[in-house]
Amino acid sequence: MDKIHDIRFRFFVKGENISQIADALHLDWKTVQKYVDMADFNKPAPKPASEQRFCPKLDPYKPTIDKWL
């Protein structure tokens, strides 16, 4: 979390640009951009579509399964 605060401090207070921060902290510029743009740090990052699991075959049985549990 200290690195995130450092990135945001350098950008918003010191006025450094994304490339300068990335070079100084040895990070990818996309990582720096992500933390500069991030507003809510409590919200988890969304899972990629490949990791989301869908089970449409079970949909008709979900209420029954919930009752069992």
N, C-alpha and C positions, 0 to 999 in steps of 0.2 A: 504494500500500500504506500510505502514511502516513495517508491519510484513513481507511482501515479501522481502523488502530490507534487513531486519534483517536476514532472513533465508539465502539469497544469500551472505551477508557479512560473516556470520558465516561459510558458506561452502567454499567459494572461497578465503577469506582473512585469516580467523582464522584457516581454515583447519579442522574444526569439521566434524564428519561424520553425516549421516542422522539420525541415532538413537539418538545421543547426542543432536542434534538440536530438534528433536521431543520431547524428554524427558524434555528439558529445557523450551520449549515453550508450553508444554502440547498440542501437536498436534499429529495427526496420521502420521506415517512415510510416508504413501502414499501421503499425502498433502505436506509434506516437499519435497519429491522426485519430485512431479509435479512442484513446484516452482523452484527447482534447474534446472530441465530440460527445463523449459520454456524459449524460446528465444524472442518471439514476444508477448508483453503484450497487444498490441492493437487489436490483432486478437481475436474475440470471440470464446469461446469454442464451439465445434460442438454439435449439439443437438443429443440426443440419438435417435436411430431408432424408438423407440416407440412414440416419440413426433413428428416425421416428418409426415406430412400429404400429401398423394398422392391422386390425383383425376383423374385417367385415363379416367373416363367416361366423364369428362368435356374437355379433350384435343381437340376434334374436334371443340368445341364451343369457345375456348379461344380467337381466333382472333376477333370474333364477340363481345364477352364481352369486350375486350380491346377497341374496337371502341366505344362501348356505354359509357365506362368510360372516 
